[in-house]
Amino acid sequence: MNRVQLAEFLKDRRARVRPADAGLPDGTRRRTPGLRREEVARLAGISVDYYARLEQARGPRPSRQVLGALGRALRLFEDERAYLFQLAGEQPGPPAGPSQVVPAGIRHLLERLDDTPAFVIDAKYDILAWNRMAVRLMGEPPAERNMIWNAFCGPMAINADSPGEAQTFAQESVADLRAASARYPDDEGIRSLIARLHAGSAEFTRRWNQHRVCVRRTTVKVLTHPEFGELHLECQVLHADDSGQRVVFYTAAPGSRTADVLCGLREGARV
């Protein structure tokens, strides 16, 4: 264990985490950028004294559990997390579970996209954030915020008679969820969702047992709007960071009827 380098790494990373990105208020009396020691300790579930001793290069060797908690608290990328474990003389285990805290920068991006419907999902397809254009296009997110659950167990559950686009989403999202379960094998949220889906949908179980694995990226989506009818949208997916979050954008070909509809929705979203 290299105590000095570990201490320097923790101090440097703490200074670079914006409070808003960790789900904390910015406050008005911060003398230095980043998180305070007590905030890191609280986020990691350890004592302030223990964390302070780590930053002073005089603490005991942290356990794997503590290292994992520090990685989540400091919002480390996978390469940074591996380096943290290396400094402590440990081999990194599976990546931390997908975060549900949307970084402030991503939220600001959503707000600035006043002509593009966009939303953020995590690795298991929970909708975490959205902009006004997304609401104009698709309405407010349902009480059940998980897209895969709604697809298989919601009011319009997928079945053999569902249109081709719904069938494609079912196939790709199940394969994507299997990839997420492999990437985050210890995440209770993913395990719980898979168990719920098996219990609630024979169609999900049938597709899950096909053992397909993929990560969804750019695709074409056909959406039936209650007022404007069939819309043809290009679904662009931006992988935000190692947290497993993705930003989904809906755009349309310039000059198309769908582009005209989005332009009209934009004017409404500005009201």
C-alpha positions as CSV (number, residue, x, y, z in Angstrom):
1,M,0.0,0.0,0.0
2,N,1.3,3.4,-1.0
3,R,-0.2,5.7,1.7
4,V,1.3,8.9,0.4
5,Q,0.1,8.4,-3.2
6,L,-3.2,7.2,-2.0
7,A,-3.6,10.4,0.1
8,E,-2.7,12.7,-2.8
9,F,-5.0,10.8,-5.2
10,L,-8.0,11.2,-2.7
11,K,-7.3,14.9,-2.1
12,D,-7.0,15.6,-5.8
13,R,-10.1,13.7,-6.8
14,R,-12.2,15.2,-4.0
15,A,-11.3,18.7,-5.2
16,R,-12.5,17.9,-8.7
17,V,-16.0,16.6,-7.8
18,R,-18.7,19.2,-8.0
19,P,-21.2,18.9,-5.2
20,A,-24.1,19.0,-7.6
21,D,-22.7,15.9,-9.4
22,A,-22.7,14.0,-6.1
23,G,-26.3,15.1,-5.4
24,L,-25.3,17.7,-2.8
25,P,-26.2,21.4,-2.7
26,D,-23.5,23.8,-3.7
27,G,-23.9,26.0,-0.7
28,T,-22.5,29.5,-0.4
29,R,-19.5,29.2,1.9
30,R,-17.2,26.9,0.0
31,R,-13.6,28.2,0.3
32,T,-12.2,25.6,-2.1
33,P,-13.7,23.7,-5.0
34,G,-15.0,20.2,-4.7
35,L,-16.3,18.2,-1.8
36,R,-15.5,18.6,1.9
37,R,-14.0,15.7,3.8
38,E,-17.1,15.2,5.8
39,E,-19.2,15.0,2.6
40,V,-17.0,12.3,1.1
41,A,-17.1,10.4,4.4
42,R,-20.9,10.7,4.5
43,L,-21.3,9.6,0.9
44,A,-19.0,6.6,1.5
45,G,-20.5,5.6,4.8
46,I,-17.3,5.9,6.8
47,S,-16.3,8.2,9.7
48,V,-14.8,11.6,9.0
49,D,-11.8,10.8,11.2
50,Y,-11.1,7.6,9.2
51,Y,-11.3,9.5,5.9
52,A,-9.2,12.4,7.2
53,R,-6.4,9.9,8.3
54,L,-6.4,8.4,4.7
55,E,-5.9,11.9,3.3
56,Q,-3.1,12.5,5.8
57,A,-1.3,9.3,4.8
58,R,-1.6,7.8,8.2
59,G,-4.7,5.6,8.0
60,P,-5.0,1.8,8.0
61,R,-5.2,-0.1,4.8
62,P,-8.8,0.3,3.5
63,S,-10.9,-2.8,2.8
64,R,-12.2,-3.6,-0.6
65,Q,-15.7,-2.5,0.6
66,V,-14.3,0.9,1.7
67,L,-12.4,1.4,-1.6
68,G,-15.6,0.6,-3.5
69,A,-17.6,3.1,-1.4
70,L,-14.9,5.8,-1.9
71,G,-15.0,5.1,-5.7
72,R,-18.7,5.8,-5.7
73,A,-18.5,8.8,-3.5
74,L,-15.8,10.4,-5.6
75,R,-17.5,9.4,-8.8
76,L,-14.4,7.7,-10.2
77,F,-14.2,6.4,-13.7
78,E,-13.3,2.8,-14.2
79,D,-9.6,3.6,-14.8
80,E,-9.5,5.8,-11.7
81,R,-11.2,3.2,-9.6
82,A,-8.7,0.6,-10.7
83,Y,-5.8,3.0,-9.8
84,L,-7.4,3.6,-6.4
85,F,-7.4,-0.2,-5.7
86,Q,-3.9,-0.5,-7.0
87,L,-2.6,2.2,-4.6
88,A,-4.2,0.3,-1.7
89,G,-2.6,-2.9,-2.8
90,E,-5.9,-4.5,-4.0
91,Q,-7.2,-5.9,-7.2
92,P,-10.3,-4.1,-8.4
93,G,-13.5,-6.2,-8.4
94,P,-16.5,-5.8,-10.6
95,P,-17.4,-2.1,-11.4
96,A,-19.6,-0.2,-9.0
97,G,-23.3,-0.4,-9.8
98,P,-24.9,2.1,-12.1
99,S,-25.3,5.6,-10.6
100,Q,-28.7,7.3,-10.5
101,V,-27.2,10.7,-9.8
102,V,-27.3,12.7,-13.1
103,P,-24.2,15.0,-13.4
104,A,-25.0,18.7,-13.3
105,G,-23.4,19.1,-16.7
106,I,-25.7,16.6,-18.3
107,R,-28.8,18.3,-16.7
108,H,-27.5,21.6,-18.1
109,L,-27.2,20.0,-21.6
110,L,-30.8,18.8,-21.4
111,E,-32.0,22.3,-20.5
112,R,-30.1,23.8,-23.4
113,L,-31.6,21.4,-26.0
114,D,-34.7,23.4,-26.6
115,D,-35.3,21.9,-30.1
116,T,-34.5,18.2,-29.3
117,P,-36.4,15.8,-27.1
118,A,-33.8,14.1,-24.8
119,F,-33.7,12.1,-21.7
120,V,-31.3,10.2,-19.5
121,I,-31.5,6.5,-18.6
122,D,-29.3,4.3,-16.5
123,A,-28.0,0.8,-17.3
124,K,-31.3,-0.9,-16.4
125,Y,-33.4,1.7,-18.4
126,D,-34.7,3.7,-15.4
127,I,-35.5,7.2,-16.7
128,L,-33.5,9.6,-14.6
129,A,-34.0,13.0,-16.2
130,W,-35.7,14.6,-19.3
131,N,-36.2,18.0,-20.9
132,R,-39.3,19.9,-21.8
133,M,-39.2,18.8,-25.5
134,A,-39.3,15.1,-24.4
135,V,-42.5,15.9,-22.4
136,R,-44.0,17.7,-25.4
137,L,-43.3,14.7,-27.6
138,M,-44.1,11.8,-25.3
139,G,-45.8,13.2,-22.2
140,E,-44.7,13.1,-18.6
141,P,-42.8,9.9,-17.7
142,P,-45.1,7.3,-16.1
143,A,-45.0,6.6,-12.4
144,E,-43.1,3.4,-13.2
145,R,-40.0,4.9,-14.6
146,N,-38.4,1.7,-16.0
147,M,-38.7,1.5,-19.8
148,I,-38.2,-2.3,-19.9
149,W,-40.8,-2.9,-17.2
150,N,-43.3,-0.8,-19.1
151,A,-42.6,-2.6,-22.4
152,F,-43.2,-6.1,-20.9
153,C,-45.6,-5.5,-18.0
154,G,-47.2,-2.1,-18.6
155,P,-50.6,-1.3,-20.1
156,M,-49.3,-1.7,-23.6
157,A,-47.2,-4.8,-23.0
158,I,-45.4,-6.3,-25.9
159,N,-46.9,-9.5,-27.4
160,A,-46.8,-11.5,-30.6
161,D,-49.1,-9.0,-32.3
162,S,-47.1,-5.9,-31.4
163,P,-45.6,-3.9,-34.3
164,G,-42.1,-4.6,-35.6
165,E,-40.5,-1.6,-33.9
166,A,-41.8,-2.7,-30.5
167,Q,-40.5,-6.2,-31.2
168,T,-37.1,-4.7,-32.0
169,F,-37.0,-2.7,-28.8
170,A,-38.0,-5.8,-26.8
171,Q,-35.2,-7.8,-28.4
172,E,-32.5,-5.1,-28.0
173,S,-33.5,-4.0,-24.5
174,V,-33.4,-7.5,-23.1
175,A,-30.0,-8.2,-24.7
176,D,-28.8,-4.8,-23.3
177,L,-30.1,-5.7,-19.8
178,R,-28.2,-9.0,-20.0
179,A,-25.1,-7.1,-20.8
180,A,-25.7,-4.8,-17.9
181,S,-26.2,-7.8,-15.5
182,A,-22.8,-9.1,-16.7
183,R,-21.1,-5.7,-16.2
184,Y,-22.7,-5.1,-12.8
185,P,-23.1,-8.6,-11.3
186,D,-23.5,-7.4,-7.8
187,D,-26.0,-4.7,-8.4
188,E,-29.2,-5.4,-6.4
189,G,-31.3,-3.0,-8.6
190,I,-30.6,-5.0,-11.8
191,R,-31.1,-8.3,-10.1
192,S,-34.4,-7.2,-8.6
193,L,-35.6,-5.8,-12.0
194,I,-34.8,-9.1,-13.8
195,A,-36.6,-11.1,-11.1
196,R,-39.7,-8.9,-11.3
197,L,-39.7,-9.2,-15.1
198,H,-39.5,-13.0,-15.0
199,A,-42.4,-13.1,-12.5
200,G,-44.5,-10.7,-14.5
201,S,-43.9,-11.5,-18.2
202,A,-43.6,-14.9,-19.9
203,E,-42.6,-12.9,-23.0
204,F,-39.6,-11.4,-21.2
205,T,-38.5,-14.9,-19.9
206,R,-38.8,-16.3,-23.5
207,R,-36.5,-13.5,-24.8
208,W,-34.1,-13.6,-21.8
209,N,-33.6,-17.4,-22.4
210,Q,-32.3,-16.6,-25.9
211,H,-29.1,-15.4,-24.2
212,R,-28.5,-12.5,-26.6
213,V,-26.1,-9.7,-25.5
214,C,-25.8,-6.3,-27.1
215,V,-25.6,-2.6,-26.2
216,R,-28.2,-0.4,-27.9
217,R,-26.9,2.5,-29.8
218,T,-28.3,4.6,-32.7
219,T,-31.5,3.3,-34.2
220,V,-34.7,4.6,-36.0
221,K,-37.9,4.9,-34.0
222,V,-41.4,5.2,-35.3
223,L,-43.6,6.9,-32.7
224,T,-47.4,7.4,-33.0
225,H,-48.3,10.8,-31.5
226,P,-51.9,11.3,-30.5
227,E,-52.1,14.6,-32.4
228,F,-49.6,14.3,-35.2
229,G,-49.8,10.6,-36.0
230,E,-46.8,8.6,-37.1
231,L,-43.4,10.3,-36.6
232,H,-40.1,8.9,-37.8
233,L,-37.3,9.8,-35.4
234,E,-33.6,9.1,-35.4
235,C,-32.7,7.8,-31.9
236,Q,-29.1,8.8,-31.0
237,V,-27.6,7.4,-27.8
238,L,-24.7,9.1,-26.1
239,H,-22.9,7.0,-23.4
240,A,-22.3,9.6,-20.8
241,D,-19.5,8.0,-18.7
242,D,-18.6,4.9,-16.7
243,S,-21.7,5.3,-14.5
244,G,-23.7,3.4,-17.1
245,Q,-25.9,6.4,-17.9
246,R,-26.9,7.2,-21.5
247,V,-28.4,10.4,-23.0
248,V,-31.0,9.6,-25.6
249,F,-31.8,12.2,-28.3
250,Y,-34.6,12.2,-30.8
251,T,-33.9,14.0,-34.0
252,A,-35.5,14.1,-37.5
253,A,-34.2,14.4,-41.0
254,P,-34.1,18.1,-42.1
255,G,-37.2,19.0,-44.2
256,S,-39.2,16.0,-43.2
257,R,-42.7,16.2,-41.7
258,T,-41.4,14.9,-38.4
259,A,-38.8,17.8,-38.4
260,D,-41.7,20.2,-38.9
261,V,-43.6,18.7,-36.0
262,L,-40.6,19.0,-33.7
263,C,-40.3,22.6,-34.7
264,G,-43.9,23.2,-33.7
265,L,-43.4,21.4,-30.4
266,R,-40.3,23.5,-29.8
267,E,-42.4,26.7,-30.0
268,G,-44.8,25.2,-27.5
269,A,-42.0,24.1,-25.1
270,R,-40.8,27.7,-25.0
271,V,-44.1,29.0,-23.6
